Amino acid sequence: MKQAAEIVSSADALFICAGAGMGVDSGLPDFRGNEGFWKAYPALKSVNLRFAEVASPFTFAEDPVLAWGFYGHRLQLYRNTQPHQGFAILKKWAKAKSLEWRVFTSNVDGQFQKAGFDESNIYECHGSIHHLQCMDGCSNHIWDAESFKPIVNESTCRLISALPKCPQCDGLARPNVMMFGDGGWQSHRSQSQEDRLENWLSRLADQSARLAVVEVGAGTSIPSVRTFSHSLIRRYGARLVRINLREPQVPNLDHVGLEMAALSALKEIDSYINRF
């Protein structure tokens, strides 16, 4: 804990990398394995439908009412969920950095924005469920999902309100998230976020900044976040604090791996930082 606190407090800039485990303390499911997914959505267990199958453009094409039952429920869940105290701790650390901060997340839930993090400093590598796009790809238009208020029959996981429509062609709308086997995802919103991030990293490199990476709840089954964290170590000499309840291993002793849940680890690190 003391080493983790030293890494965070001594850095000039802070990078927050977050996977699904970041939201568990807020009450969000992390879909770890099919059993974890089916626990959250028992109606899909009864038809033996796995996460990778329902979270796919194929299901939107074949059964959009079921696909939007799943994604509509998630959208409402994220809208109704309040970010846990760990977000506030991370925001406090970020604001203390002389060379600013950035967030890299594979989560599509928008919880960092809801917790008050500046959206221009966030890179959502898998997109955002709070935005929509045309299922048929009539254009590259991406729009806010705010006006879509899904009503879902939770016993069947099927949408019972009207399906969302593309404002340009009146065809089916889908979430602007990268699904499994997804060749139709409109990625330019996320690409713009990535471009801003790379510009910031280039400026840090010019200043020989000390960069701390706090990675929370990112596993190896979908390794987007962990791969990115390791790239920051290789490219910029960043030091890593990895918080992961099941897979806390780190590359070497310059870094810290904590086998803990997100909120408890962040609170304990913060208590050490407050002593410095």
C-alpha positions in Angstrom: 0.0 0.0 0.0 2.8 2.4 0.9 4.5 1.7 -2.5 1.2 2.2 -4.4 0.7 5.5 -2.6 4.2 6.6 -3.4 3.7 5.8 -7.1 0.5 7.9 -7.3 1.7 10.8 -5.2 5.1 11.2 -6.8 3.8 11.3 -10.4 3.5 14.4 -12.5 0.5 13.0 -14.4 -2.1 10.3 -13.7 -3.5 7.7 -16.1 -6.6 5.9 -14.9 -7.3 2.6 -16.7 -10.6 0.8 -15.9 -12.3 -2.4 -16.8 -15.6 -3.9 -15.7 -14.4 -4.5 -12.1 -14.4 -0.8 -11.5 -18.2 -0.7 -11.5 -18.8 -3.7 -9.2 -18.8 -1.6 -6.0 -21.5 0.5 -7.5 -23.6 -2.6 -7.9 -23.0 -3.2 -11.6 -22.4 -6.8 -12.9 -19.0 -7.6 -14.5 -20.3 -10.6 -16.6 -17.3 -12.7 -15.6 -17.9 -15.9 -17.5 -21.2 -17.2 -18.7 -22.4 -18.1 -15.2 -21.8 -14.5 -14.1 -23.7 -13.2 -17.2 -26.6 -15.6 -16.6 -26.8 -14.7 -13.0 -27.5 -11.1 -14.1 -29.8 -12.2 -16.9 -31.5 -15.5 -16.0 -33.9 -15.2 -18.9 -31.0 -15.7 -21.3 -29.8 -18.7 -19.3 -33.2 -20.4 -20.0 -32.5 -20.3 -23.7 -28.7 -20.9 -23.3 -27.8 -17.6 -24.9 -24.3 -16.5 -24.0 -23.0 -13.0 -23.6 -20.9 -13.1 -26.8 -24.1 -14.2 -28.7 -26.5 -11.6 -27.4 -23.9 -8.8 -27.5 -23.5 -9.1 -31.3 -24.8 -7.4 -34.4 -26.2 -10.8 -35.5 -28.8 -10.7 -32.7 -29.8 -7.2 -33.6 -30.4 -8.3 -37.1 -32.2 -11.6 -36.2 -34.1 -10.6 -33.0 -33.8 -6.8 -32.3 -36.5 -7.0 -29.6 -34.3 -9.4 -27.6 -31.1 -7.5 -28.4 -32.6 -4.2 -27.2 -34.1 -6.0 -24.2 -30.5 -6.7 -23.1 -29.0 -3.4 -24.1 -32.0 -1.4 -23.0 -31.9 -2.9 -19.5 -28.2 -2.1 -19.3 -28.8 1.4 -20.5 -31.4 2.0 -17.8 -29.2 0.3 -15.2 -26.3 2.6 -16.0 -28.5 5.7 -15.9 -29.8 4.7 -12.5 -26.5 3.8 -11.0 -24.5 6.2 -8.8 -20.7 5.9 -9.1 -19.1 4.7 -5.8 -16.7 6.7 -3.7 -13.7 5.4 -5.5 -14.4 7.6 -8.5 -14.2 10.7 -6.2 -10.9 9.5 -4.8 -9.5 9.0 -8.3 -10.8 12.5 -9.3 -9.1 14.0 -6.3 -5.8 12.4 -7.2 -6.2 13.5 -10.8 -6.8 17.1 -9.9 -3.6 17.2 -7.8 -1.4 16.5 -10.8 0.5 19.3 -12.4 0.4 17.8 -15.8 -3.2 16.6 -15.7 -4.7 13.2 -16.1 -6.5 10.9 -18.6 -9.0 8.0 -18.4 -8.8 4.9 -20.6 -11.8 2.5 -20.2 -13.3 -0.5 -21.9 -16.5 0.2 -20.0 -19.4 1.6 -22.0 -21.4 2.7 -19.0 -20.5 6.4 -18.8 -19.8 6.2 -15.1 -16.7 8.4 -15.2 -18.7 11.2 -16.9 -21.4 10.7 -14.3 -18.8 11.0 -11.5 -17.8 14.5 -12.9 -14.7 13.6 -15.0 -14.2 15.9 -17.9 -15.5 14.0 -21.0 -12.7 15.5 -23.2 -10.1 13.6 -21.1 -11.8 10.2 -21.4 -11.1 7.5 -24.1 -13.9 4.8 -24.3 -12.2 2.2 -26.4 -15.3 0.1 -26.9 -17.7 3.0 -27.4 -20.6 4.2 -25.2 -24.1 2.8 -24.7 -25.3 6.3 -24.2 -24.9 6.9 -27.9 -26.6 5.3 -30.9 -25.9 4.7 -34.5 -27.8 3.3 -37.5 -27.9 -0.5 -37.7 -27.8 -0.4 -41.5 -25.0 2.1 -41.7 -26.9 4.6 -43.8 -24.3 7.2 -42.6 -21.6 7.6 -40.0 -23.9 9.7 -37.8 -23.7 9.0 -34.0 -26.3 10.6 -31.7 -27.1 10.9 -28.0 -29.4 8.2 -26.7 -31.0 10.5 -24.1 -34.4 10.5 -25.8 -34.6 6.7 -25.8 -36.4 5.4 -22.7 -36.4 1.6 -23.0 -39.0 -0.5 -21.1 -37.9 -4.1 -20.7 -39.8 -7.2 -19.6 -37.1 -8.5 -17.2 -38.6 -12.0 -17.0 -38.1 -12.5 -20.8 -35.3 -9.9 -21.4 -37.3 -8.4 -24.3 -38.0 -4.8 -25.1 -41.7 -3.9 -24.8 -41.4 -0.2 -25.8 -40.8 1.0 -29.3 -37.5 0.1 -30.9 -35.2 3.2 -31.4 -35.0 4.5 -35.0 -32.3 6.1 -37.0 -33.3 9.8 -37.5 -31.9 9.8 -41.1 -33.3 6.6 -42.7 -35.9 5.5 -40.1 -34.2 2.1 -39.8 -33.3 0.3 -36.7 -30.8 2.1 -34.3 -28.2 0.2 -32.3 -25.9 1.1 -29.5 -22.6 2.8 -30.5 -20.6 0.1 -28.8 -18.2 -2.5 -30.2 -19.9 -5.8 -30.0 -18.5 -9.3 -30.7 -17.8 -9.9 -34.4 -18.8 -6.3 -35.1 -17.8 -5.0 -38.5 -20.4 -2.2 -38.4 -19.4 -0.3 -35.3 -19.0 3.4 -36.1 -15.7 4.1 -34.3 -15.0 7.7 -35.2 -16.2 9.0 -31.9 -13.8 6.8 -30.0 -11.1 7.5 -32.6 -11.4 11.2 -31.8 -10.9 10.4 -28.1 -7.9 8.3 -29.0 -6.4 11.1 -31.1 -6.7 13.6 -28.2 -5.1 11.1 -25.9 -2.1 10.5 -28.1 -1.5 14.2 -28.4 -1.5 14.5 -24.7 0.9 11.6 -24.3 3.2 13.2 -26.9 3.4 16.4 -24.8 4.2 14.4 -21.7 7.0 12.6 -23.5 8.5 16.0 -24.5 8.5 17.0 -20.8 10.0 13.8 -19.5 7.0 13.5 -17.2 6.7 10.9 -14.5 3.5 8.9 -15.3 1.5 6.8 -12.8 -1.1 4.3 -14.1 -3.8 3.2 -11.8 -5.5 0.2 -13.4 -8.8 -1.0 -11.8 -10.8 -4.1 -12.5 -9.3 -5.0 -15.8 -8.9 -8.8 -16.5 -7.2 -10.9 -19.1 -10.3 -12.4 -20.8 -10.8 -9.2 -22.8 -7.4 -7.6 -22.4 -7.9 -4.2 -24.0 -7.2 -2.3 -20.8 -4.3 -4.4 -19.5 -2.6 -4.2 -23.0 -2.9 -0.5 -22.9 -1.5 -0.2 -19.4 1.5 -2.3 -20.5 2.0 0.0 -23.5 2.3 3.0 -21.2 5.0 1.1 -19.3 7.0 0.3 -22.4 6.6 3.6 -24.2 6.8 6.1 -21.3 8.3 4.3 -18.4 5.1 4.6 -16.4 4.7 2.9 -13.1 1.6 0.7 -12.6 -0.7 0.2 -9.6 -3.0 -2.7 -10.6 -6.1 -3.4 -8.5 -7.7 -6.7 -9.4 -9.5 -9.1 -7.2 -8.5 -12.2 -9.2 -5.6 -11.3 -11.5 -3.3 -8.8 -9.7 0.0 -9.9 -11.3 2.4 -7.1 -12.5 5.4 -7.2 -14.8 8.1 -6.6 -12.1 8.8 -5.1 -8.7 8.7 -1.6 -10.0 4.9 -2.0 -10.0 2.3 -2.9 -7.5 -0.5 -5.5 -7.8 -3.2 -5.5 -5.2 -5.6 -8.4 -4.9 -8.5 -6.3 -3.8 -11.8 -4.9 -4.9 -11.7 -1.4 -6.4 -13.3 0.7 -3.6 -11.5 -0.9 -0.7 -8.1 -0.6 -2.4 -8.6 3.0 -3.5 -9.7 4.0 0.0 -6.7 2.4 1.6 -4.2 3.9 -0.9 -5.8 7.3 -0.3 -5.3 6.9 3.5 -1.5 6.4 2.9 -1.3 9.3 0.5 -2.9 11.5 3.2 -0.1 10.6 5.5 2.6 11.8 3.1 
